[in-house]
Amino acid sequence: MKFIAPLNTTEIISLQRMNEEHPLPKPRIRASAILQSNEQIPLQSIAKICGVCRQTVSIWLTDWEAEGIEGLLDKTGRGRNKILSDENEAEVIQLVKTFPRSLKKVLSEIQSHLGVKLSLSTLKALCRKANLSWKRVRKSLRGKRNEEDFRKALEEIKYLMEQADKGKIGFYYFDESGFTLEPCIPYAWQEKGKTIEIPSSKSNRLNVLGFIDRQCHFESYVFEGSVNSDVVIECFNVFAKKLDQKTVVLIDNASMHTSRAFLDNVDRWEEQNLYIQNIPPYSPELNKIEILWKKIKYEWLDFSAYESFASLKEKLNHILANIGKDYQIQFT
């Protein structure tokens, strides 16, 4: 039975450090194998623990006896030569960015332009190495907005947040969102060959109007059916009565927020310490309450919420009542 010569204290400490701290997995495994052999554990048992064959462990022990720590490190020049040069890898990544929806198209372009035949798995590995990932494409209105107005709004919002952090004003985001028995389909871990199915059906709409600040203090108003300017105005009236300091509410430019009926109340609300701040058109990312609606729809609502309208209402109201407690958002 093969074992290494007994280790001294310095060797044990060095191997333990390699096993715990080396950046590469193979040297860590080899160091562990040497420590196990020092404890008189048989080769077959070490091989089983390390997930390799008995002969591989025997080679590790021989390398240790011959070279010490150096014998456990990967040798230079091992492995297959690179298929692509660094310059060609950059060209490949550029092709991926040119044809982001089809790696098969990219593989064809690589063979045509570089004369190299890559496998799909190799191309995916190159993409991951370049910090690319396969994910959903986001719809955007950014191209329609006025960038100067957007930058100006960013500065104004930054100033308002600083004032709020100092306790000089209140600062809230406001918006509306609707919920029905037609769920937003989230991603989920599922067994291969099986698919999680979520109930879906037509139903009445639960409209939630909400005010939230950056400390996750939340006020909500829930209505069944349509929401118009009169409903929004009444929510602002109720919210204004609760204020004890100047409070700025950030809203978008939906028709309910720019109607004559809504604008006719702005001066009266200012007398009650409530000030309206509109974001520029096509700039939804400035209204951080959008994060809240996504959290509710994609993360916080259980699949069971879609079993019935009563269940949806119950679970939605539970979430709304516990935002800032059981349900938290970290605003940047």
N, C-alpha and C positions, 0 to 999 in steps of 0.2 A: 504494500500500500504506500502511495507516494505522499509525502508531506514536505514542507519547506523546513529549513533549519530554524530553530527557535529564534524569535525576533527579540531585539533589545528594546528598551523603553523609547529611545529616539525613533527607531523604525516604526514602532506601533503608533506613536503620535503622528508621524509623517503620513502613514497610510490612512489613519483616521481622518486627517485633514483632507487628504485627496478624496476619500470616499464621500465626505460631506460638502466640500467646497469647489472641487474641480468643475469648470464650466461645461465639460463634455461628459456624456453619460458613460462611454466605454471605459475611460480610465477610472471612473468611480466604481464601476462594476469589477474591474480587475483588482483594484485596491481592496474591495470587499472580499474577493475570493482569497487573496493572500492572508488577510486577517482570519478568515474562516479556516484556512489550512493550518495556521498557527495554533488554532484551537483543536487541532486533530480531527477536523471534520473530513470524511472521505471525499474523494474526487467526485464520485457519482452524486453525492448529496449536494456538493457545491454547484455542480453542473445544473442540477434541477432547480436550485434556488436562483441561479443567475440566468437560466433560460438558454443554456448553450449545451454543446455536447461535452462528454468527458475528455476527449482529446484536446479540445480548446482550453479547458481548465489546466490540463497538464502542460500545455505550451506556455500558459501564463506563469505557472510556477517555475518552469525552466528559465523563462526570460527574467523573472525576478532574481533567481539565484545567480544568473549571469551578469545582469546589468543593474539590479536594484530598481529604484523608482523609474529610471529612464526606460527600463524594459517594459513598463506598463503604459507608456505613452504611445500614441499613434505615430507610426513611422511616416516620414515625408515621402511623397511619391506613390502612396497607396491609393487604390481606387481607380475608377475609369477617368480617362482624360476628358476635359470639358469639350462638349460638342460645339459650343459657340464661344467666340472670343467676347471680351467685355463690350467691345464696340458693337458686335452683332447682337448681343443681349439687349443693348439699348435700342437697336433697331426693332427687335422683336416686341419690346414693350411699347414702342411707338405704334407698331401695327395693331397691338391689342387696343390701344387707346383710339385708333382710327376705326376699328371694327369691334367695339366693345360688346356687342350682342352675340357674336358668333366666333368661337375659338376655332371652329372647323374652317371658317373663311381665313382666319389668321394662319393656320397651318398650311393652307394652300398658297397663301402669299409668301410665306417663309420659303417653301420649296421652290416657288417661282423666282423670287428675287435673290435668295441667298444660296439656293442649291442644296439646302439641308432638309432632311426629313426628320421631323420631331414627332414624338408620340404626344397624345393629348395630355397624359399625366405629367410629362416633362414640361410642357407648356404651362400647365397649371402651377407646377412648382416654381417656374420662373415668375409667374404672376404674383404668387405669394411672397417670393423673395423681394419683389419690387413693391410690396405693401399694397397690392391690389386685391380686392375681394369681390365675389359675386353677390350683389345685393340689389334691392329694389331701386329703380330709377325714380327720382322725385320730380313731380310736376312743379313748375315754377312760373311766377309772373314777373320775375326780376327784370326781364328784358323790357317790360312796359313802364317801369317806374322811372321817375326823375331822380337820378343819383344825387344831385345836389340837395334836393329836398330830403332825401333819405338820410344823408350824412348830417344835415342840420337837425333832423329829428332825433338822430342818435345822440347828438351832443345835448339836446334839450332833455331827453330822457335820462341821460347820465347825470345831469345836474339835479333833476327831480329825485332820482334815487339817492344821491348824496344828501340832499335836504331831508329826505325821509329817514335815512340812516342816523341823522343827527337829531331826529325827533321834532324837527321844525314843521313838517307837514305830514299828511298821510298820502300814500301813493298806491293806487289800485289799478288793476287791469279789469276790463269788463268785456263780456261777449256773451253770445247765445250759442247753444248747441242742441241738436235734436237726437233722440234715442227711440228706436223702434225695435220690433222683433226681427228685423233684417240685420243681423250682426255684421260688424266690421270683422273680417276674417283675419285672425292673428296667426303668426307662426307658432308652432308648438313641437316639442320633441314627441315623436310617434314611432311605434314599432314598424320595422320594415315589413311591407306587404299589407299593412293595416292603415286605415285613415280615420282620424277622429272626425265625427260628423256632428255639427252644431245645428240644432233646430232653427228653422227660418220660416217666417210667414209674414204676411201683410198685417199691419196693426195700426192702432192710433199712434200718434207721435207725442212723446214726452219732451217738451221743450224746457231747457234749463237756462236761466239767465243768472250769471254769476259775477260777483266782484271778488277778486283775490289780490292780496298784497304779497310782497316778497318774503314775508315771514309765514306765509301760508294761512293767514287769517282769511276766512272765506264766508261770504254771504251768498245764499242762493235762493232762487224763486222758481218753482216748477209749475208749468201749465200744460194742460192737455189741449191739443188743437193749435191753431195758428197764433203767431205772435206779430203784433203790429206796433206802430209808434205809441199808441195809447197804453199798451201793456208795458213797453219799455219805460215810458214816462212814469207810470205808477211805481215801477220798481225803483227808479231813481228817487222818487218822492219818499218812499219808505226808507231807502238807504240814507238819504240826506238827514232825516230826523235823528239818526243815530250818531251823527258826527259831532265832535266837540273841538275840532281844530280844522284849519284849512286842509282840504283833501282834494288831490288831483286824480281824476279817473281817466285812464287812457282807453280810447275806443277807436274802432275802425270806421270806415266811411259807408257802411251799409245804409240803405235808404231809410231805415227806421231811425238812424242816428243823424240824418241830415234833413229830415222832413221839416216843414214849416212848424208843425205842431211841436216837435222836439225842440227846435231852436227857440221857439217862443218861451221856453221854460229856463233857458240858460242863465239869464240875468237873475231870476228868482232863486235858482239853485246857488248861485254865487253868494247871495245874501245869507244862505244857509251853510256857507263854507265848502260847497261842492263846486269844483271847477272842472270843465270838460277839456281834454286835450286829444285832438284827433291825430292819428298817424297818417302819413302820406298814402295816397292810393298805391295799391299793389305792393304793400309792405307788411304782409301778415306776420312775419317773424318778429316784428317789433312788439306785438301783443302777446306776451308770454302766457296768457291764459290758454292759448292754443295747446300748450304742453299739457295742461290739466285735462282737456277733453281727450287727447290722445291716450293719456294714462288710463282714464276711465274706460274708454272703448277697447283698448288693445291689451290692457294688463289687469285692471282691477275688477271688471265685471266677469264673474264666473260664467262658464258655458251654461250652467243651469239657469241663469237669468233669462235665457231665451226660450224657456219651456212654456211660458204664458205671459200675458201682459201684466197680470198681478205680480208674478215673480219678478219681472223686469222692474216694475215700480218699487217693489219692496227692496230689492238689492241696490237699485240706484239711489233710493232715498237713504239707505244705510251708509253708502259711500259718501254722499253729499254731507250727511250729518257728522261724519268723522274725518273729513279732510282737515289736516293740521294736527290730527291725533294719530289714528291708525294709518292714515294715508298721507304721505308727505311728499313734497316736491322741493328739490333744491334749485332755486333760481340763481343764475349767475348774474 
